[in-house]
Amino acid sequence: MQANRSRDTRPELALRRAVHALGLRYRVAARPVPGLRRTADLVFRGPKVAVFLDGCFWHGCPEHHTVAVRNGAYWAEKVAKNRMRDADTDRRLTEAGWAVVRIWEHEDPRLAAQRVLNLVSSRRSRRAGENDCG
């Protein structure tokens, strides 16, 4: 398992390139909320958007998750714990005012980047509207 990368994977790099090409700038592998030991793949601090790129095997993709042949019970429990942690992370970030985007590794990075752009843009414009005195 040590050979499995936690960041800079091929799907993550493709997503980062696509998001960057749309003009967005972000932090990589950062904690959105200080003190919360959860790291998002892309973090947009101003609009409070956290992006997670989830691996199909590790996070139990409904379309592509496969059952491990060896140590099946161990891996099933591992994936179940990952999914519970993901749900807990989403809840905690949402309670802290963050929007969470979950992207599966099999998704087209350009389409995923467009989803991120739409959310970041809408939250930026909403924040700008809150600052208007008028």
Steps between C-alpha positions, in 0.01 A plus 500: 500500500797734540522526123152654482536874465284725713548800271623588152329199346433500126126581541581775752758660271253490211234668715744766622609577142136531390406725794810715444420530128165654599685775683447379856778503756492276804698338778602135463466238774396754763282489808193716442431539872793545737500238770295254295730221385344469156682598184323600180663451161418856389406783734354836403525701823306814404183337371547210746492213252676171573551249218566131560602263221394155616648176368241249380646211700590688818172688534255242365389649169149372421601449135855365517573366846619140492507255786850396599577133443756475778416616850150594384364563849790731587459706182122517532540638853772742382278639222203525737712701746623724218141570396398577859797736535408667169144559621630633832741732318221631276280565804772677698606720210140588416437596862808725481354679194691313230364351179634153422551357152564127468635381167557137405833415340321367189323830427611712206732760656372779272139442601600473866702821472194675357296388804770643726507828303121533520497450875799727570353772278156482658643519852726792403208692351285422804776632729532812288123554530522471877760777505284743299346779703192579339 
